[in-house]
Amino acid sequence: MSATLHISLPVADLKEAEAFYVGALGAEIGRRRDDWMDVWLFGAQITLHEAPGSLLPVNGQGHRHFGATLSASDWEAFRARALGANVVFVRLIQTENAGAPDEQSKFMIADPSGNHIEFKTYPNEAVALERPGAL
């Protein structure tokens, strides 16, 4: 079975969201209407709805978020892109459990509407994510 992840997010301003997702993150534009548009990022279809009344307050690490788990080289390239785009980091670049089987490096950024996006990499993804047969 083939599947594509779809996410729908409210944004305060569609033009501002487009500039961020396409310009800063490198997403590709899909369908576009007056009050919503699709962008494609890491194989996921993200529908951005202009709905400023639907935004959640930003309140730290537990905030609603989505993200991508990338290979180490893709994560490094994307980290450099985010730094160069001068995005807002809500969780700085960090490595947890260095040297352990569940080691992970990650950072989290916010789009202009306060939606959080997390980017992770694992040296041993199967063990870190406790996938069957990993041990």
C-alpha positions as CSV (number, residue, x, y, z in Angstrom):
1,M,0.0,0.0,0.0
2,S,1.3,3.4,-0.9
3,A,0.4,6.4,1.3
4,T,1.3,10.1,1.7
5,L,1.0,11.9,5.0
6,H,-1.3,14.9,4.9
7,I,-1.3,17.6,7.5
8,S,-3.7,20.6,7.7
9,L,-2.6,23.8,9.6
10,P,-4.1,27.1,10.3
11,V,-2.0,30.2,9.4
12,A,-2.5,33.9,10.1
13,D,-1.5,35.0,6.6
14,L,-1.3,32.8,3.5
15,K,1.3,34.9,1.7
16,E,3.6,35.0,4.7
17,A,3.2,31.2,5.2
18,E,4.0,30.6,1.5
19,A,7.2,32.7,1.8
20,F,8.2,30.7,4.8
21,Y,7.4,27.1,3.6
22,V,8.6,27.7,0.1
23,G,11.3,30.2,0.6
24,A,12.9,29.2,3.9
25,L,12.1,25.5,3.9
26,G,12.2,24.7,0.2
27,A,8.6,23.2,0.0
28,E,7.0,22.9,-3.4
29,I,3.6,24.6,-4.1
30,G,0.7,22.3,-4.9
31,R,-3.0,23.4,-5.2
32,R,-3.8,27.0,-4.4
33,R,-7.2,28.7,-3.7
34,D,-8.0,32.1,-2.2
35,D,-7.9,31.0,1.4
36,W,-5.8,27.8,1.4
37,M,-2.9,26.2,-0.4
38,D,-1.0,22.9,-0.4
39,V,2.7,22.7,-0.1
40,W,4.8,19.5,-0.4
41,L,7.6,19.1,2.2
42,F,9.6,15.9,2.7
43,G,6.9,14.0,0.8
44,A,4.0,15.2,3.0
45,Q,1.1,17.3,1.7
46,I,0.6,20.2,4.0
47,T,-2.5,22.2,3.6
48,L,-2.2,25.8,4.9
49,H,-5.6,27.4,5.7
50,E,-5.8,31.1,6.3
51,A,-7.6,31.0,9.6
52,P,-6.1,33.5,12.1
53,G,-8.8,32.8,14.7
54,S,-7.7,29.1,14.9
55,L,-4.1,29.6,16.0
56,L,-2.9,28.2,19.3
57,P,-0.8,30.2,21.7
58,V,2.8,29.2,21.7
59,N,3.7,27.7,25.0
60,G,7.0,25.8,24.8
61,Q,8.1,22.3,24.1
62,G,4.7,20.5,24.4
63,H,3.2,22.7,21.8
64,R,1.4,21.0,18.9
65,H,4.0,20.2,16.3
66,F,4.9,18.0,13.3
67,G,8.3,17.2,11.9
68,A,10.6,15.0,9.8
69,T,13.2,12.4,10.7
70,L,16.1,12.8,8.3
71,S,19.3,11.0,7.5
72,A,22.3,12.6,9.2
73,S,23.5,14.3,6.0
74,D,20.0,15.6,5.1
75,W,19.6,16.8,8.6
76,E,22.9,18.7,8.5
77,A,22.0,20.3,5.1
78,F,18.6,21.3,6.4
79,R,20.0,22.7,9.6
80,A,22.4,24.9,7.5
81,R,19.4,26.0,5.4
82,A,17.4,26.9,8.4
83,L,20.3,28.8,9.9
84,G,20.8,30.7,6.7
85,A,17.1,31.5,6.3
86,N,17.2,33.1,9.8
87,V,14.1,31.2,11.0
88,V,12.9,31.3,14.6
89,F,14.3,28.4,16.7
90,V,12.0,27.4,19.5
91,R,14.3,24.5,20.5
92,L,17.9,25.0,19.8
93,I,20.0,22.4,18.1
94,Q,20.8,19.6,20.6
95,T,22.0,16.0,20.9
96,E,20.4,13.8,23.5
97,N,21.9,10.5,24.8
98,A,25.2,10.9,22.8
99,G,26.8,7.6,22.2
100,A,23.8,5.5,23.4
101,P,21.7,3.4,21.0
102,D,18.9,5.9,21.2
103,E,21.0,9.0,20.4
104,Q,19.2,11.7,18.6
105,S,19.9,15.2,17.4
106,K,17.1,17.6,16.8
107,F,15.9,21.2,16.6
108,M,12.5,22.9,16.4
109,I,11.5,26.0,14.5
110,A,8.3,28.0,14.3
111,D,6.5,29.2,11.2
112,P,5.3,32.8,11.2
113,S,1.9,31.7,12.6
114,G,3.5,29.8,15.6
115,N,3.2,26.3,14.2
116,H,6.2,24.3,15.4
117,I,8.2,22.0,13.1
118,E,10.8,19.5,14.6
119,F,13.7,18.0,12.7
120,K,15.4,14.9,14.0
121,T,18.2,12.5,13.1
122,Y,19.2,9.2,14.7
123,P,22.4,7.3,14.1
124,N,20.5,4.1,14.7
125,E,16.9,4.9,13.8
126,A,15.5,1.4,14.3
127,V,16.7,1.2,17.9
128,A,15.9,4.8,18.8
129,L,12.3,4.4,17.5
130,E,12.0,0.9,19.0
131,R,11.0,-0.7,15.7
132,P,10.4,-4.5,15.7
133,G,13.5,-6.5,15.0
134,A,15.9,-3.6,15.8
135,L,17.7,-5.3,18.6
